[in-house]
Amino acid sequence: VGAREMAVAARGSSRRLQALSPQDRRKILLDIADSLEANEKLITIENESDVAAAQQAGYEKSLISRLTLKPGKISSLAVSIRVLANMEEPIGRVLKRTELADGFILEKTSSPLGVLLIIFESRPDALVQIASLAIRSGNGLLLKGGKEAKRSNVILHKVITAAIPENVGERLIGLVTSREEIPDLLKLDDVIDLVIPRGSNKLVSQIKESTKIPVLGHADGICHVYVDKSANMDMAKRIVLDAKIDYPAACNAMETLLVHKDLMQTGGLDELVVELQIKGVTIYGGPKVSSLLNIPEAHSFHHEYNSLACTVEIVDDVYAAIDHIHWHGSAHTDSIITEDREVAEVFLRQVDSAAVFHNASTRFSDGARFGLGAEVGISTSRIHARGPVGVEGLLTTRWIARGSGQVVDGDKGVVYTHRDLTLHA
């Protein structure tokens, strides 16, 4: 099946999906959750084969970590699908209701985007999250996973599409298996509405450069934690360690730790560095810290380690921290640790990132943790959707007008009232 045919089939199926009742769409998701749990052993066997092949091929540890479906992962994916199924119906929600004229009502309603193309590397759990979000939002979907997760992706796709009823059609979700089809897919701006790349900086940049289709996503996850002079140091240690070691390969893991200059004198800087080193984190310094603590200098502040390593630098104050983040960051997720409310508010208001936190780990920047049910990815672009993207980011709007014979007639034929109405009138 060619790329165009797959995209056209996905659009046809998505329209049939949208025509179902909300209850029937919800049931598809609940059936998928049940099916994943029922096939957990089979999925695990295929995933273990992928992991073994990746280890044999000498892939990096961070990739193997993302590739592995750890124990309990299928159950947690099933739980997040059920959360999604039980959320408020997203399609056809009336967002604004206006009386244009007597007997003429206009509604702005939520509507699916159409057909999504997701190109992702190594993470088979992304396939499950994205497929469930596409179904919940009434979108057709084409999936292209990395070759390192081929077996995992095939079995997950099979389990999910088997739960889609015949009156919608399993071609709602197409799995693209050859790399050659990607350039063809990226040319299909007339039948694909959005591309979401999930993977390396290189992958995202390549896709952005080679398509006219809108691209949603982020190339880098260079997340900062700034420890202010008034920080509670026990809290700071807990948060800094979590942000770095909870899952070092994640895009919301801390890559740079910024420390207020006063913490050099109080010993706070040393404490933070020692805590990280005890946990096996390799520390690289900015120009100030590397000479002060005699540690290797980071080759660049704009660097995503994706491993047990990070950069540490000293800054003069919150404004210097904000400047550093704007200059070297990737507008993903940044956090301040401080007991000073005013300083915290300055940071929260002025850091121009998709997610900005006070006294919390950057690892909370995640669709499931935000209560979105799941996410298709995290967007650092400013148009359409920003931060963790759940169902709402996969919707657009339509205008529905209900008239009673109105004509424009040079605007002589209608008396405009433009009156806002309650949404449920």
N, C-alpha and C positions, 0 to 999 in steps of 0.2 A: 504494500500500500504506500503510495507516494505521500509526501509531506502535505501537499495541498488537499488531497483527498481526506487525510486524517483530520486536518483543521476544519474542513467543511462538515465532516461527519460529527465532530465534537460540537460544532455550532448547532446542527440539527438536533442532536440529543439534548443540548442545553435548553433549547426552546421547549422541548417536550418535558424536561425536568421542571421548568418554570410554570408549565401548565398544570402540574400536579397540585393537590391541596397541600397546605403547610404540614398537615399530619402525615401525608404520604412521603414528603421529603424528609421529615424527621425520622420516619421509620427506616428509610434507607441507611441513615447514619447509625441508628441503633443496631441494625442488622450487620453493618460493617464492623462495629465494635465487638459484637458477639462472634463474628466470623474470625476476627483477628485472634481472639482468645482461644477459640476452638482449634485454630491452626498454629498455635504458638510453637509446638515441637518442630513442625515442618519448616516454619520460618527460621527458627534457631539453627537448624541443620544447614540450611542454605547460607545463612549469614556466617556461620562458622567456616564454611568452605571459602567464602569470599575473604574472610580474615586470614585464613591459613595461606591462601594464594598471595595476598598482599604482603604478608610477612616474608614469604619465600622470595617475592620480587624485590624485597628490600625497601618498601615504602617507609616514609617517616612515621615516627611514633604518633605524632599529632593526627595524621590521616587515619592510621589504624584505630586510634581512639574514637574518632568520629564515625568510622565505619562499623564499629562493634555495637550490636544491640545487646546491651548489658542485661543481666537478670532483672526482671521486673519492668523492663522497658515496654514490652508489648502490653502489659496490664496498664501501665500509666498512659500509654497512647490510647487504649480503649476508654479509660476514664475521661481523658480530655475530649474524645469524640462524643461521649455521652453528655458532657458539660455543654458542648457545642450544640448538640441536638436539643437540649432543654433551654437554650437561650431564646430570647424574644425573636419572633419571625422577622428576618431582616429584609425580605423582598416585598416591595409594594407598600412600605411604610410611608404614611403621609407626613412629610416634613414641614410643609407650609400650605395653608389653604387661604385663598383670596377670592373675594367676590369682585370680579372685574366690572360687572354691571348687573342690573336686576335680572335674575334668571340665568346668570352666566358665571360658573364657578371654576376656578383654576387650582389645580393641586400639583405641588412638587413632590414626586415620590421616589423612593429608592429603587434602583434597578440594577441587575447584573451587568458587569462590563461586557461579557460575551465569551471570548475564548482566550485563555491564559496559556502562555508557554513558560514552563519552569525548567531552567537548566541548572542542575545542582551537582555538586561533587561529593562523593564518598558517604553522605549521610542518608541511609535508607529511611530513618525515622522522618526525615523531611518529606518523603513521598507520602507517608500516611497523613501527616498534618495538612499538607497542601491539598491532597485529594479530598479530605473531609471538609476543609474550608471552601473548596470549589463547589462541592455539592450543597453545602449550607447556603452559599451565596448565589446558587443557580447558574454557575459558570461552567462552560466546557473547559477541558484541560488537556494539554499535551505535556508529557513529562520526558525529560532527557536526563538520565542519571549518568554518573561516571562509570567507566568500565570496571573499576575496582569493586563496585557494588552490584554488578550485573545480576548475579543469582538472587541476591536479596530483593532487588527491585522487581525482578520477574515474578517471584512468588508473592510479594506484597501486592503488586498490580493485579495478579490473578485472583487473590483472595478478595480484594476490594471490588473489582469489576463483577465478580460472581454474585455479589450482593445487590447489584443494580438491577431493577426490574426490567423485563423485556420491553415494556411500553416506553421506557426511556432509552434503553440500549447501552450496551457496555462500551460502545465507542465514544461515550461521553468523556472517558478518560483514555487517551491514547499513550502508549509507551513507545518512545522513539529509541530504537536499539543501535543504530549505526551512527558513527560520528559524522559521516558524509552528509547526513540529512540536516545538520544544524545550519549550514550556509543557506540551504533551500528554505528552511523554516523562517530564517531571519529576513527573507525577502518578502514574506507573505503579509505585508502590512494591510492588505485588504480583507484578510480573514482571521488574523490574530490581533487582539486588541492590546495586550500587555505582555511584556517579557519580564520575568523575575529570575535573575541569576543568583544562585546561592553557592558561593565558593570563594576562591582566591581573588585577590586584587587583580591579578592578570586576567582571569576569566571574565570578571565584571567589566573591566576596561575594554577587553576585546569585543565583547558583545555590544557595549555602548557605541563603539566605533563602527560596527558593521551592520546596523539595522536602522530603519526609519520608524520601527514600532517603538512606542514609549517603553522605557526601561525603569523598573522600580527596584531599588536595592542599595547596597553600600559596597564600596570597594575595600575600605579599611575599617577596622575596629580598634582605633588607637584611643583607649579609654584611660582617663586620668582619675586618680584620687588625690585631692589636696588636703593635707593635714595642717590645719591652722594652729596658731600659737595657743589658742584657748581650748584646743581639743582635749577631751577626756582620753588619756593615753591608753587605758585598757580597752575602751571602745575602738579607738583608732587601730590598735593592733588586731583586734578581732575582724574589723571590716577590711583592713588592708590584706590580711591573710586570706580571708574568704574571696575577696575580689581577684586575687592572684591564683590561689591554689585549688579553689572549689572545682574548676574545670578550665585549666590553662588554655586549651585549644579553642575555647568559645570566643565569639566576636565581642562579647561584653565583659571579658576578663580585663583586669587592669594591666596596662602595658607601661605606664609611667606613674611613679609616685612623686608628687611634689610636696615639699616640706617647708614650712615657714622657717626663716633664718634663725629666729629665737630658739628653736628646738635644737640647734647645734650646742648652745650653751647649757640647756637644761638636760641634755642627754637623750632627748626624745628621738632625735634622728638615729643615733646609735642603736637605741632599743628596737626601732622599727626594722632597721637593716639586719640586726642579729636575729630577730624573730623570723624574718624571711629566709635568711641563710640556714637557720636550724631546720626549716621545712624543705631545704634542698633547692631554694631559688637562687639562681645565678644573678648577681647584681652588677649592673653596668652604671657608671656615673655620668651625669652631665659634667661639663667642664669644672664646675665648682666642687661637686661631690667627689669626683675621681681624684682630684689633687688632695682634698681634705682627708679622705678615708683610704687613699692609696689603692683604689680599685680600677679595673680597666674602664676606659672611656667608651661610651656608646658611640657607634659610628654615625648615628643620626637619631634625633628625637622623633622623627616621623617613621617609626618602625614598629611593626606588629610581630611580637615574638611567637605567639601561639604555643608557648611552652613554658616550662618553669624558669623563666628569666624575666627581668624587668629593668627599666631605667629609673634611677633616683636622681632628683635634682633639688637644689635649694632655691627658694624664691623669696623676695622681700616682703610680700604681703598678698592679700587676696587679689588685688588689681594686677600684680605681676603674674599670679597664677592664671588669671583669666586671659591675659595677653599670651602667655605661653600656650594655653589650650587652643586659643584661636589661631596661633601661628603654626603650631605643630600637630594639632589634633585632627580628627576626622569627622567631627560633629556627630558622634555616635552617642556615647554615654559618659558623663563626668560627674564626680561626686566630691562634696566638701565635708570634712569632719571638723566640726567646731561647736563650742558651747555658746558662741556669740551670735544671737539671733540676727542682729543687723548685718554682720559680715555674711551670714548664711543667705540673707535676702539679696544682698548685692550679687553673690555668686549665682543664685537661682535665677535672678532676673537677667543677668548680663551674659552668662555663658550661652552661646548660640548653638546648642547641640540638641539632638532629637529627644534626649532624656537627660535631665539634670536632677541630682539627688542631694539631700542633706542628711548626714549621719546614717547612710545606708550603703550597702555594697552595690557596685555597678552590675553585679550578676542578676539583680532584680529586673533588668531591662529585657523583658521576655514576654511574649504573648500570653503564655499560660499563667505566668506569675502576675501579669496585669489583669487577669480575669477575662482575657479575650477568647479563652477556650483553646486556641492554638494560634500559630502565626505562619504566614507564608515567608516571612523574613523581616528584617529590620531595615527601614529606609532612612537614608540620610539626605535624600533629595527634599526639596521644600515644597514641591508641587504635588497635589493629590493626597498622598499619605506620608506620614513622617513617624519615625520610631517603629516599635513593633507593629506589624500590619496583620490585623485579624480580618474578620468578615467585612467590617465597614470599609476597609481599604480596597476591597474587591467589588465595591458597588459604585455606580454612578447615579445620576438622577434623570428622570423623565418628567415632562410636563403633561398632565392630563387635564383637558378642558371639557366641561359639560355645559353645553349651551342650549338655547331654546329658539334657534333660528336667527341669531345675530349676524349682521354683515357690517363690514367696515364703512363702505360707501364714503370714502374721504373723511372718515371720523365724524360724519354728520349723523350716521345711523345708530349711534350708541351713546349712552350717557355713562361715562366711567365713574364707578364708585371707589374702586381700589380699596376695599375694606377688608382688613384682616379678620379671618374667622377662626374659631376654635378648631383644633385639628380633628376632633371627633364629632363635629356637628352633623 
